[in-house]
């Protein structure tokens, strides 16, 4: 009989203008029952699962997760007069950025880090992605 592990975290963080937002993640997994006889291995498995939950929660609160609750990462607003966060780049924009950078032999990771302080094109706003596409297309001839 397998053992069920349930790991969960909730966190609330401050937002601009004295607001806050939160996220909660709970994961239940089954592991082999042989771990019951090996406390060290069981503890290691729990740590790994908890680490995944912790990383996922951090990504969600930082806006870098792949949550599907809002289309294109768009916010529905905060309800307390705060400005909604910028919409995330569309999949078409992300594909276009990747294709143009590849064609121009540009190190996209380096460009994104220097220009926008992000690691992946998925972290760009729709406006940033549009600007980047325009700039890269302007460099077609020799940039």
Secondary structure, DSSP 8 states (H G I E B T S, - for coil): --EEEEEEEEEEEE-GGG-EEEEEEEEEEEE-GGGGG-HHHHHHHHHHHHHHHHHHHHHHHHT-S---SSGGG-----SSS------B--HHHHHHHHHHHHHTT--HHHHHHHHHS-SSGGGSBHHHHHHHHHHHHHTTTT-
